[in-house]
Amino acid sequence: MDIEKSMMSMMMMVVMIGVMMAILPQPAEAEQPPEPMGFGCPYCASSFDSMSELITHISEAHPEMPPYEEVDMEWE
């Protein structure tokens, strides 16, 4: 008989915890910073997976701009 009482008590606790978790507001998940997109063009919003793709893009899309050697480029 004592085992039945203790089992009932434990089951009631589990149910109460479940109800409380459903009712109480959950903490908001922390926003993760965006993953790096690759090599970003310093002249437009384009992004590339490799430096060679970026160099090709700059020479074709922005021929009037300074060559890539003269531009300070960073990993985005």
C-alpha positions in Angstrom: 0.0 0.0 0.0 2.9 2.4 0.7 4.3 1.7 -2.7 1.0 2.7 -4.3 0.9 6.0 -2.4 4.5 6.9 -3.3 3.9 6.0 -6.9 0.7 8.2 -6.9 2.7 11.1 -5.4 5.5 10.8 -8.0 3.0 10.7 -10.8 1.2 13.8 -9.5 4.6 15.6 -9.3 5.4 14.7 -12.9 2.0 15.9 -14.1 2.4 19.2 -12.1 5.8 19.8 -13.5 4.5 19.2 -17.0 1.6 21.7 -16.4 4.0 24.3 -15.0 6.4 24.0 -18.0 3.5 24.4 -20.4 2.1 27.5 -18.6 5.3 29.4 -17.7 7.0 31.4 -20.4 10.1 29.8 -21.9 13.3 31.9 -22.2 13.9 33.2 -25.7 16.7 31.5 -27.6 19.8 33.6 -28.0 20.2 34.8 -31.5 23.2 33.4 -33.2 25.4 35.6 -35.4 25.1 34.9 -39.1 27.6 32.4 -40.5 30.4 33.9 -42.6 29.3 34.3 -46.2 32.8 34.2 -47.7 34.7 36.9 -49.5 32.6 40.0 -49.8 33.0 42.5 -52.6 34.1 45.9 -51.3 32.1 47.6 -54.1 28.7 45.9 -53.9 26.8 43.3 -51.7 28.1 40.3 -53.6 29.8 37.5 -51.7 32.0 34.6 -53.0 33.3 31.3 -51.7 36.9 31.9 -52.8 39.3 34.8 -53.4 39.7 33.9 -57.0 35.9 34.2 -57.6 36.0 37.6 -55.9 38.9 38.8 -58.1 37.2 37.6 -61.2 34.0 39.4 -60.1 35.8 42.7 -59.4 37.7 42.7 -62.7 34.5 42.0 -64.7 31.8 43.9 -62.7 33.9 46.8 -61.4 36.7 47.4 -63.9 36.7 51.2 -63.1 37.5 50.6 -59.4 41.0 50.1 -58.0 42.4 46.6 -58.4 41.9 44.2 -55.5 45.5 44.5 -54.3 44.9 48.2 -53.3 41.7 47.5 -51.4 41.6 46.4 -47.7 39.5 43.3 -47.8 38.2 41.3 -44.8 36.5 38.0 -44.3 32.8 38.6 -43.8 
